[in-house]
Amino acid sequence: MAKLEVLYNADCPICRREIEHYKRISGDDLAYVEITAKSAADWGLSEDQAAKQLHVRRGAQVSVGVEAFVAIWRQLPYFWVLAPIVNFKPIKVIASVIYRRCLAPLLFAAHKRRMRRRGSGGS
């Protein structure tokens, strides 16, 4: 079976901290890919599209947002308990709305501000 790949925004301090935690506990079970122009293009995304939400893929199967978190958590010690709870449809719907409409846009807006301060503007 192909390894689960996690495409993440290493420029986001919150994202980076969470992924670093996952890296410490996942061993070799997951592959972590920082968002760059090249890595985003490899996933068929722009850098901005990639930075807007968490993405994972296994082979050709891509999951985004809460689905991506559930896919990661299924493979992590301790977090595997959380995966079926968040994947329970009523909880998943609420979590997805909160992530898509509140958390992800706030993190992306902060990312764009950081990029502007650095003078790169992002893509």
C-alpha positions in Angstrom: 0.0 0.0 0.0 1.3 3.5 -0.8 2.4 5.7 2.0 0.0 8.5 3.1 1.6 11.9 2.0 0.8 15.0 3.9 1.1 18.4 2.0 1.4 21.1 4.6 2.3 24.8 5.0 5.6 24.9 6.8 5.4 28.8 6.8 2.4 28.6 9.2 3.6 28.3 12.8 0.4 26.5 13.9 0.5 24.1 11.0 4.2 23.5 11.4 3.9 22.8 15.1 1.1 20.3 14.6 3.0 18.5 11.7 6.2 18.4 13.8 4.2 16.7 16.5 2.8 14.2 14.0 6.3 13.6 12.6 7.6 12.7 16.1 4.9 10.1 16.7 4.3 8.7 13.2 7.7 7.1 12.5 7.9 6.2 8.8 4.2 5.7 8.4 3.6 9.1 6.8 5.5 11.2 4.3 5.5 15.0 4.9 5.7 17.4 1.9 6.2 21.1 2.5 4.3 23.4 0.1 6.4 24.8 -2.6 5.5 25.9 -6.1 6.9 22.5 -7.3 5.2 20.3 -4.7 1.9 22.1 -5.1 2.1 21.7 -8.9 2.8 17.9 -8.4 -0.5 17.8 -6.5 -2.3 19.7 -9.3 -2.6 22.8 -7.0 -1.3 26.4 -6.9 0.6 27.3 -3.7 -2.4 29.3 -2.5 -4.8 26.4 -3.1 -2.5 24.1 -1.2 -2.1 26.5 1.7 -5.9 27.1 2.1 -6.5 23.6 3.6 -4.6 20.5 4.7 -4.2 18.0 1.9 -3.2 14.3 2.0 -3.0 11.6 -0.7 -2.4 8.0 -1.0 -1.7 7.1 -4.5 -4.3 9.0 -6.6 -6.8 9.4 -3.7 -6.7 12.9 -2.3 -8.4 14.1 0.8 -8.8 17.7 2.0 -9.7 19.4 5.3 -11.3 17.4 8.0 -11.1 14.3 5.7 -7.3 14.8 5.6 -7.0 15.1 9.4 -9.1 11.9 9.8 -6.8 10.1 7.3 -3.7 11.2 9.3 -5.2 10.4 12.7 -6.1 6.9 11.7 -2.4 6.2 11.4 -1.1 7.9 14.5 -0.8 6.4 18.0 -3.5 7.8 20.3 -5.1 9.9 17.6 -6.6 6.8 15.9 -9.2 6.9 18.7 -10.2 10.4 17.6 -10.5 9.5 13.9 -13.8 7.5 14.0 -15.4 10.1 16.4 -14.7 13.0 14.0 -15.6 10.8 11.1 -19.1 10.2 12.6 -21.3 12.0 10.1 -23.0 14.6 12.4 -19.6 15.5 14.0 -17.8 15.5 10.6 -20.3 17.9 9.1 -20.0 20.4 12.0 -16.2 20.0 12.1 -15.9 20.5 8.3 -18.0 23.7 8.4 -16.0 25.1 11.3 -12.7 24.2 9.6 -13.7 25.3 6.1 -15.5 28.5 7.1 -13.6 29.7 10.2 -10.2 28.0 11.0 -8.8 27.4 7.5 -9.6 31.0 6.3 -8.1 32.5 9.4 -4.9 30.5 9.1 -4.7 31.3 5.3 -5.2 35.0 5.9 -2.5 35.0 8.5 -0.3 33.1 6.0 -0.9 35.8 3.4 0.0 38.6 5.9 3.3 36.8 6.7 4.1 36.4 3.0 3.4 40.2 2.4 5.6 41.1 5.4 8.4 39.0 3.9 7.8 40.8 0.6 7.1 37.6 -1.4 3.3 38.0 -1.6 2.8 34.2 -2.2 1.2 33.0 -5.4 
